[in-house]
Amino acid sequence: MSKNAIVIGATSGIGRSVAECLAAHGYRVGITGRRIELLQEMEQAAPDSFVAMQMDVMQLEQSVGQLKELIARLGDLDLLMINSGIGDLDRELDFAIERRTIETNVLGMTNLAVYGTHYFINRKAGHLVLMSSVASIRGSKIAPAYNASKAFISNYAEGLRQKVNGLPITVTDIRPGFVDTALGQTYPIHFWLSTPDEAAADIYKAICKKKKIAYISGRWKWAAYMMRLIPVGVYCRMGKRLQ
C-alpha cells in the first residue's frame, strides 16, 4: 500500500528533489509552491505520483485551507515536510527583508506545522519534517533573521517532539549545510557542497530511520559541534571576514 506525503515548497531545489525521491520510492506526493506552472509540469509528467497545488505560506488562513484540501485530494497523509523558506542576505539590516524572512520562515512554517501536528495526533500516527539549517547554530551579521529563523525551527521541532512523545509520531529536524541551490549560492562562503539530489537522498534516509535531527550531509554534525564551542567574543571577531 502506497503512502501519501506532502512537500510544502517543492518548486525547485531541495524540496523538488525530495518530492521526486519520495515518488521514486512509492509515495504519492502533494506538492505546493507559489510557481504553480513548475508544479503542474511535475504533475503532468507523472500524474500518478504528484498532486499539485499553488500555495503561498505567508497567506496564513488560505494556506491552511489549501493544506486541508490537498490532504483530502490525497485521501490521507503519512508525511508532511515543510520546506518553504527564504534566505535573503541583509547586509544593510533592512527591516523589510528581516520581516519577510520571519513571516515566511517562522509564521508560515508554524502555521502549517500546528495544523499538521494536530492532524497526526488525531490520526494517531504520522511524520512531520521541518527544514532548518546548520545556520541555526549561530547568528550571522549578513543574515540575522535567516539564522535566527532557522534556530526557531529547530527549537520548535524539539517542542513538538515533546508534545507528541508517547505517540507513534516522528518529528524530524533537517539541518542542511551548503547545498547547490539558488538560496545556497547567495552565501559568500561555500564548502562541502551537496547537490539537491544528494541532499534529498540523505533526507530520505533520515526519514526512513525516523531520525530526530539529521545533518545534511552527515559531516556537518561535527562542524556544528565545533561551531558551538567557539567563544562568543571570538565568534564576533570572526564576523569581520563576512562581507
N, C-alpha and C positions, 0 to 999 in steps of 0.2 A: 504494500500500500504506500503510495507516494505521500510525501509530506508537503506542507504548504509553508512558504516563507514570504516575508515582505522585506524589501530593502528600500528604506527611505533615503533618497539621494543616490539614484542609480544611473544617472545620465552619462557619467563619464568616470574616469579614474578608478579608485579602489571600489567604489560602490558598484559600478558596472561590472568590473571583473569578478567581484564576489557573487553578484546575481548570476552571471554566466557560469561560475564554478558550481553554485548550488544547483542550477538547472542541469548541468552535466552529471551531477550525482543524483538525479531523480526528483529533485524538488520542483514543484510548481511555484513560480515566483511572481509576486506582485511587485511591480517596480514603479517608483514615483520620482518626480523631479519637476522643475519648472519648465524645462525644454521638452515639451511633450513630443515633438517630432522625433527626437532621438529615441525616446521610449517606444514610440509606435514602430520605428524601424526594427527594434528588437522583437516586439510582439509579432509583427508581420513575418519576420524571418523564422520564428519558432512559436506559433500560436498555442501549441500545447504546453509550452514551457513558461511563457510570460503573459502577465496581465498588466497593462499599462494604465497609469492614472496620473494626471497632472496634479502637482501639489507644491504649494509654497508654505514652508513650515512657519513663516512669520505671520501667516494668516491663521491665528490660533484656533478659533472656533471652526473655521472652514476645514482646516487640515485634519482635525479630529473626525469631523463628519466624513471626509474622504477616506480616512483610515477605516472607519466602520464600514463604509460601502465596499472598499476593496476586500476586507475580510469576508463580507457577505458574498462577493463575487467568487472568492476562492472556496468558500464553504466552511473553512476553519483556518486556524493559524497555529503553527507549531513554533515558528521562529520569527522574531521581529528584530531587524537590525536598523538602528538609527544612525545613518552615516552622513546626513546632510550637515553642512557646516561651511563656514568661510574662514579665510586666514589672511586677510589683507594686512600688509605691513603698515605701521603707523609711526613713521619716524618723527613726524611733527606733532604727535599727540593730538590728533583731530578728533573731537568728541563724536562727530558724525560716524567716523569709522569705528570707534570704540562701541558706540551704541548699536550699530548694525551687527557687529560681531557678537555682542551679548544677546541681542534679541534673537539672533539665529541659533547660535551655539548653545545658549543657556535656556532661554524661554522656549524656543521652538522644540529643542530636544526634550525638555522637561514635560512639556505639554503632551507629547506623544508617548513618552516613557510612562507617565502616570496612567494614561489610558491602557497602554499595553500591559502594564503590571496588573491592573485591575482585571483585565481580560484573562490573563493567565491564572490569577488567583481564583476567579470564578470557574475557569476551565479545569483547575487543579493540576495544571502542567503547562510547560512552555519554556522558551529560551529567549531571553532579551539580551541583545548585543549592542553595546554603546561604544561609539568611536571616540576615544580620547587620543592621546599622543604622548610621546616621550617629552614633548614640550610642557606637559602637566607638572613635571618635576620641579622646575624653577621658573622664575619670571624672566621677561625679556624686554629690554628697553625699546626694541624696534617693533614689538608686537605685544604690548602689555595685556590687552583684553583677550587676545587669542590664547596666550599661555594660561592666563587666569581662567578662561572659559573651559579649557581642557582639564585644569585641576578640578574645577567644579564637576565636570562629567565623571572623573574618576572617583571623587568623593561621593557623588550622588549614587553611582553604581554600588558603592560599598553600603550606603544606607539602604538601598533597595534590596541588596543581598541579605542584610539583617532582617528586613521586613518579611521576606519570603522564606526565611530559614525554617526548615522542617517540612517544607512543601517540595514536590518534585519540579521546582522551577530554578533555572540557572540564570544568573546574571553575569555576563562576561564583559570585562573592561579591556578593549583592544587599544594598545598603545604602539602605533607605528613610529618608526624613526623616519628617515628620509625616503620618500617614495617618488618615483619619476612621474609626477602629475603636474598639472598647471599650478596647483596650490603649492606643491613641494618646491617647484622651481623658483618661487618668489623669495625663498630664504637665501641669504648671501653665502652660506656655507653648505657644502654637500659632501657626504662621505657615507660609505656603507649603503649606497643607493639601491633600493629594490624596484623592480618593475611592478606595475599594478597587478599583473598576473601572478608574480612571485608572492606579493603581499596577500593576494586573495587565497592562494594555496595554503599559506601559513595560517590565515584566518580560518579557513575551513577546517584545518587540523585542530585548531583551538576549539572550534565549535564542537567537533566530534568528541574531543576529550573533555568537553564541558569545563574548560578552564575558567577560573575566576578572573585572572589577569593574564594577558598574553602580549608580550613584546614582539613586534614585527620589524625585522627578523629577531630571532632569539638573542643575538649578541647585544642588542640594545638593553637587555636586562642588566648587564654588567656596567654598561655606560651610565644607566640611570642610577645604579648603586653608587658609582663614583661621583656623579654629579651631586648627590645628596650629601656627600662627605665634605664638599668644598665649603670652607667657612664663608659667612656672609660677606665679610669685608673683602676677601679675595675674589669672590664671585662678582661683586660690584666693580672691582677694578678690571676684571676680565671683560666687562661690557664695553670697555673702550675700543675693543677690537671690532665690534659690530658697527657697521655704518648703515 
